[in-house]
Amino acid sequence: MSSFIPHGGALDAAIAAHGGNADDWLDLSTGINPRGYPLPEIPRQIWERLPQASAMNECLAAARDYYVMPEAAAIVAGPGTQAIIQWIPHLWPEREAVVVSPTYGEYEQVFRAIGRSVSNVSDLQSISAGNAVIFIGNPNNPDGRVWAKSDCERLLDMGHCLVIDEAFADVAPDRSLIELADRENVLVLKSFGKFFGLAGVRLGFAIGQPFIIELMQRLLGPWPVAGPALAVGQQALSDVRWTTEARTWLGEQRASLEHTLQTSGFELVGSTDLFVTAAHPRADAICKALLSERVLVRPFDYAPKWLRFGLPGDHAELERLADVLRRIAR
């Protein structure tokens, strides 16, 4: 297996291959809110000093309230959830990994990179008793699947560890499995950058029992998150009005995008309010044609008929996509 997993967001590579500059392109290759949280003014001293413990505590307190964590659970912040995922094999050093697929490719990669065994399954029901570290996305990327709490509890009762990546759960908090975060051998991951549209901030959280969070904190080391990221995170996570309005708008945009894709001959595979994955028999040709029109979407080597579309940022961008698809998809 290659050491590098393809991901969305590689706009610089698309520009190098097909020309133009960033302003010429419609980048729909990620599941990031195209209407990001407005950046606050950050005092100069926050840039000049090492991140302060008080800033970390304030950000974590805001995250605890925002994610409605169980009282007994603990939380740690890292420079994005990917940096946290890198350390997960070291939390349970004697266990192999089971990845519910298709999903985010880095779960498997971080175990294989250090010589650990990985197996892939298509659903939770096929997993029998054992002592594996099981990875699920909730909602899952790229097919939008969500998982029942009862199925997860069954796996825990059988002796497994469970990593629940809720990078896309901000748009559907009622489907979150955060209630399991105080169970033994559970780690819930939360991504800040996707829903708040600030992926460059690099902020993410791990939530679980205190002893496992303390170990993750030691693995991440001192000052794991930059001071400006803590300041932005604390303010955004506390902004109830913005969060409510963003969820409403994202839901409307997702419905409009689904309609556009269906009228262009696509069959919906799954979605969240941050992306739509759809199938087309000519997906590869359509992806290449979109590139020639400077529209970037996410293909999948393991599912050649699938394309994932992030949300356009406004009506004009949606119409640009619709116009291109009318000309090339049929």
C-alpha positions as CSV (number, residue, x, y, z in Angstrom):
1,M,0.0,0.0,0.0
2,S,1.2,3.5,-0.8
3,S,2.5,5.6,2.1
4,F,0.3,8.5,0.9
5,I,-3.5,8.5,0.9
6,P,-5.2,10.8,-1.7
7,H,-7.4,13.5,-0.1
8,G,-9.5,16.4,-1.2
9,G,-8.3,20.0,-1.1
10,A,-5.2,19.6,-3.4
11,L,-6.0,22.8,-5.3
12,D,-2.4,23.7,-5.9
13,A,-1.8,20.4,-7.7
14,A,-4.9,21.0,-9.9
15,I,-3.6,24.5,-10.7
16,A,-0.2,23.1,-11.6
17,A,-1.8,20.6,-14.0
18,H,-4.6,22.7,-15.5
19,G,-3.6,26.3,-15.1
20,G,-5.2,29.4,-13.7
21,N,-5.0,30.7,-10.1
22,A,-7.0,30.0,-7.0
23,D,-9.7,32.6,-7.8
24,D,-10.4,30.8,-11.2
25,W,-11.3,27.5,-9.5
26,L,-14.4,26.2,-7.9
27,D,-13.0,23.8,-5.2
28,L,-15.7,21.3,-4.2
29,S,-13.2,18.6,-3.3
30,T,-13.5,18.9,0.5
31,G,-16.3,18.7,3.1
32,I,-15.5,22.1,4.5
33,N,-18.2,24.8,5.1
34,P,-17.7,27.3,2.3
35,R,-19.0,30.1,4.5
36,G,-16.6,30.0,7.4
37,Y,-16.8,31.5,10.7
38,P,-15.8,35.2,10.6
39,L,-12.3,35.6,12.1
40,P,-12.0,37.7,15.2
41,E,-9.3,40.2,15.8
42,I,-6.5,38.5,17.7
43,P,-4.3,40.6,20.0
44,R,-0.7,40.8,19.1
45,Q,0.5,39.2,22.3
46,I,-1.3,36.0,21.5
47,W,0.9,35.7,18.4
48,E,4.1,36.6,20.4
49,R,3.7,34.4,23.5
50,L,3.7,30.6,23.9
51,P,0.1,29.4,24.1
52,Q,-1.2,30.1,27.7
53,A,-2.8,27.4,29.9
54,S,-5.7,29.8,30.5
55,A,-6.4,30.0,26.8
56,M,-6.4,26.2,26.5
57,N,-8.7,25.9,29.4
58,E,-11.2,28.4,28.0
59,C,-11.2,26.7,24.6
60,L,-11.7,23.3,26.2
61,A,-14.5,24.6,28.4
62,A,-16.3,26.0,25.3
63,A,-15.8,22.7,23.5
64,R,-17.2,20.7,26.5
65,D,-20.4,22.8,26.4
66,Y,-20.6,22.8,22.6
67,Y,-20.3,19.0,22.2
68,V,-22.5,18.3,25.2
69,M,-20.0,16.0,26.7
70,P,-20.8,13.5,29.5
71,E,-19.8,14.9,32.8
72,A,-17.3,12.1,33.6
73,A,-15.6,12.4,30.2
74,A,-12.4,14.4,29.6
75,I,-11.2,16.3,26.6
76,V,-7.8,17.2,24.9
77,A,-7.1,19.5,22.0
78,G,-4.7,18.8,19.2
79,P,-3.5,20.5,16.0
80,G,-6.4,19.0,14.0
81,T,-7.8,15.5,14.4
82,Q,-5.4,14.0,11.9
83,A,-2.5,14.7,14.4
84,I,-4.6,12.9,17.1
85,I,-5.2,10.0,14.8
86,Q,-1.5,9.5,14.3
87,W,-1.1,8.6,18.0
88,I,-4.1,6.3,18.4
89,P,-2.1,3.1,17.8
90,H,0.0,4.0,20.8
91,L,-3.1,4.2,23.1
92,W,-3.7,0.5,22.6
93,P,-0.3,-1.0,21.6
94,E,-1.3,-4.6,21.7
95,R,-4.4,-4.4,19.5
96,E,-5.0,-4.7,15.8
97,A,-7.3,-2.4,13.9
98,V,-10.6,-3.0,12.2
99,V,-11.8,-0.2,9.9
100,V,-15.5,0.0,8.8
101,S,-15.0,0.9,5.2
102,P,-15.1,2.7,2.9
103,T,-14.0,5.6,5.0
104,Y,-11.2,8.0,5.7
105,G,-8.0,6.3,4.6
106,E,-5.7,7.4,7.4
107,Y,-7.2,5.1,10.1
108,E,-5.7,2.2,8.3
109,Q,-2.5,3.9,7.3
110,V,-1.4,4.9,10.8
111,F,-1.6,1.3,11.9
112,R,0.1,-0.2,8.9
113,A,2.9,2.4,9.1
114,I,4.1,0.9,12.3
115,G,3.6,-2.7,11.2
116,R,0.3,-3.4,12.9
117,S,-2.4,-5.6,11.4
118,V,-5.5,-4.0,9.9
119,S,-8.7,-5.6,8.5
120,N,-11.6,-4.0,6.8
121,V,-15.3,-4.7,7.2
122,S,-18.4,-3.2,5.6
123,D,-20.6,-2.9,8.7
124,L,-20.7,-3.3,12.5
125,Q,-22.8,-6.4,12.5
126,S,-20.1,-8.5,10.9
127,I,-17.7,-7.9,13.8
128,S,-17.4,-10.7,16.3
129,A,-15.9,-10.8,19.8
130,G,-12.2,-9.8,20.1
131,N,-9.9,-7.0,21.2
132,A,-9.5,-4.8,18.2
133,V,-9.5,-1.0,17.8
134,I,-12.5,-0.4,15.7
135,F,-12.7,2.8,13.6
136,I,-16.1,4.3,12.5
137,G,-17.0,7.6,11.0
138,N,-20.2,9.0,12.3
139,P,-21.5,10.4,9.9
140,N,-19.1,8.4,7.7
141,N,-17.0,10.0,5.0
142,P,-17.8,9.5,2.0
143,D,-21.2,7.7,2.2
144,G,-22.8,9.6,5.1
145,R,-23.7,6.5,7.1
146,V,-24.5,6.9,10.8
147,W,-24.4,4.1,13.4
148,A,-26.7,3.0,16.2
149,K,-25.6,3.4,19.7
150,S,-26.8,-0.1,20.5
151,D,-24.5,-1.6,17.9
152,C,-21.5,0.3,19.3
153,E,-22.4,-0.8,22.9
154,R,-22.4,-4.4,21.7
155,L,-18.9,-4.1,20.4
156,L,-17.7,-2.6,23.6
157,D,-19.3,-5.3,25.6
158,M,-17.5,-7.9,23.5
159,G,-14.1,-6.4,24.5
160,H,-13.3,-4.1,21.6
161,C,-12.0,-0.5,21.7
162,L,-14.0,2.0,19.6
163,V,-12.8,5.2,17.9
164,I,-15.7,7.3,16.7
165,D,-14.7,10.1,14.3
166,E,-17.4,12.7,14.3
167,A,-15.6,15.2,12.0
168,F,-19.0,15.8,10.2
169,A,-21.3,15.5,13.2
170,D,-21.6,19.2,13.9
171,V,-24.4,19.5,11.3
172,A,-26.3,16.6,12.9
173,P,-25.7,16.8,16.6
174,D,-28.8,14.6,17.3
175,R,-26.9,11.7,15.6
176,S,-23.8,12.1,17.7
177,L,-22.6,9.2,19.8
178,I,-21.0,11.5,22.4
179,E,-22.9,9.8,25.1
180,L,-20.5,6.9,24.8
181,A,-17.5,9.0,25.6
182,D,-17.5,8.1,29.3
183,R,-17.3,4.4,28.5
184,E,-14.1,2.5,28.9
185,N,-12.1,2.1,25.6
186,V,-14.0,4.8,23.7
187,L,-12.4,7.7,22.0
188,V,-14.6,10.3,20.2
189,L,-12.9,12.7,17.7
190,K,-14.2,16.1,16.9
191,S,-13.0,18.3,14.1
192,F,-13.3,22.1,14.4
193,G,-12.3,23.2,10.9
194,K,-15.0,21.5,8.8
195,F,-18.2,22.9,10.2
196,F,-16.7,26.2,11.1
197,G,-15.0,26.4,7.7
198,L,-11.6,27.2,9.1
199,A,-9.5,24.1,8.3
200,G,-6.3,26.1,8.2
201,V,-6.7,26.8,12.0
202,R,-5.8,23.1,12.6
203,L,-7.8,22.4,15.8
204,G,-9.4,19.1,16.8
205,F,-10.4,17.3,20.0
206,A,-10.4,13.9,21.5
207,I,-12.9,13.0,24.1
208,G,-12.9,9.9,26.4
209,Q,-12.3,8.6,29.9
210,P,-9.7,10.7,31.9
211,F,-7.0,8.1,31.9
212,I,-7.0,7.7,28.1
213,I,-7.2,11.5,27.5
214,E,-4.2,12.0,29.9
215,L,-2.2,9.5,27.8
216,M,-3.1,11.3,24.6
217,Q,-2.1,14.6,26.2
218,R,1.3,13.2,27.0
219,L,1.7,11.9,23.5
220,L,0.8,15.3,21.9
221,G,3.3,17.0,24.1
222,P,3.4,20.6,25.4
223,W,1.7,23.5,23.5
224,P,-0.1,21.2,21.0
225,V,-2.3,24.0,19.7
226,A,-1.2,27.5,18.7
227,G,-2.5,30.4,20.7
228,P,-4.4,32.0,17.8
229,A,-6.2,28.7,17.1
230,L,-7.3,28.5,20.7
231,A,-8.6,32.1,20.6
232,V,-10.6,31.4,17.4
233,G,-11.9,28.1,18.7
234,Q,-13.1,29.5,22.0
235,Q,-15.1,32.3,20.4
236,A,-16.6,30.2,17.6
237,L,-17.6,27.3,19.8
238,S,-19.4,29.7,22.1
239,D,-21.3,31.5,19.3
240,V,-24.8,29.8,19.4
241,R,-26.4,32.2,17.0
242,W,-23.8,31.6,14.2
243,T,-24.0,27.9,14.8
244,T,-27.8,27.8,14.5
245,E,-27.8,29.9,11.3
246,A,-25.0,27.9,9.7
247,R,-26.8,24.6,10.2
248,T,-29.9,26.0,8.5
249,W,-28.0,27.4,5.6
250,L,-25.9,24.2,5.1
251,G,-29.0,22.0,5.1
252,E,-30.6,24.2,2.4
253,Q,-27.4,24.2,0.3
254,R,-27.0,20.4,0.5
255,A,-30.6,19.9,-0.7
256,S,-30.0,22.3,-3.7
257,L,-26.8,20.4,-4.5
258,E,-28.5,17.1,-4.4
259,H,-31.2,18.3,-6.8
260,T,-28.6,19.7,-9.2
261,L,-26.8,16.3,-9.2
262,Q,-29.9,14.3,-9.7
263,T,-31.1,16.4,-12.6
264,S,-27.7,15.9,-14.1
265,G,-28.0,12.1,-14.1
266,F,-26.3,11.2,-10.9
267,E,-27.6,8.7,-8.3
268,L,-27.1,9.8,-4.7
269,V,-24.9,7.5,-2.6
270,G,-25.0,9.4,0.7
271,S,-24.5,12.8,2.2
272,T,-24.1,15.1,5.1
273,D,-24.9,18.8,5.2
274,L,-21.2,19.3,4.3
275,F,-20.9,17.1,1.2
276,V,-22.8,14.9,-1.2
277,T,-21.4,11.7,-2.7
278,A,-23.1,10.6,-6.0
279,A,-22.6,7.9,-8.6
280,H,-22.5,8.2,-12.4
281,P,-21.5,5.5,-14.9
282,R,-19.2,8.1,-16.5
283,A,-17.8,9.5,-13.3
284,D,-14.1,9.4,-14.4
285,A,-14.8,11.2,-17.6
286,I,-17.0,13.8,-15.8
287,C,-14.2,14.4,-13.2
288,K,-11.7,15.0,-16.0
289,A,-14.1,17.3,-17.8
290,L,-14.8,19.2,-14.6
291,L,-11.0,19.7,-14.2
292,S,-10.8,21.2,-17.7
293,E,-13.5,23.7,-16.6
294,R,-11.5,24.4,-13.4
295,V,-14.0,22.7,-11.1
296,L,-12.3,20.3,-8.5
297,V,-14.2,17.4,-7.0
298,R,-13.2,14.3,-5.1
299,P,-12.9,10.9,-7.0
300,F,-12.3,7.6,-5.3
301,D,-10.0,4.9,-6.7
302,Y,-11.9,2.2,-4.8
303,A,-15.3,3.3,-6.2
304,P,-14.7,4.6,-9.8
305,K,-18.4,5.5,-10.3
306,W,-18.4,7.8,-7.2
307,L,-17.7,11.5,-7.0
308,R,-17.9,13.6,-3.8
309,F,-19.1,17.2,-4.1
310,G,-18.5,19.8,-1.4
311,L,-21.1,22.5,-1.0
312,P,-20.9,25.6,-3.4
313,G,-20.6,28.8,-1.4
314,D,-23.5,30.7,-3.0
315,H,-26.1,30.5,-5.8
316,A,-23.6,31.7,-8.4
317,E,-21.2,28.8,-7.6
318,L,-24.1,26.3,-7.7
319,E,-25.2,27.6,-11.1
320,R,-21.6,27.4,-12.4
321,L,-21.6,23.7,-11.4
322,A,-25.0,23.1,-12.8
323,D,-24.1,24.7,-16.1
324,V,-20.9,22.6,-16.5
325,L,-22.8,19.4,-15.6
326,R,-25.5,20.2,-18.1
327,R,-22.9,20.3,-20.8
328,I,-20.8,17.3,-19.8
329,A,-22.8,14.8,-17.7
330,R,-25.5,13.7,-20.1
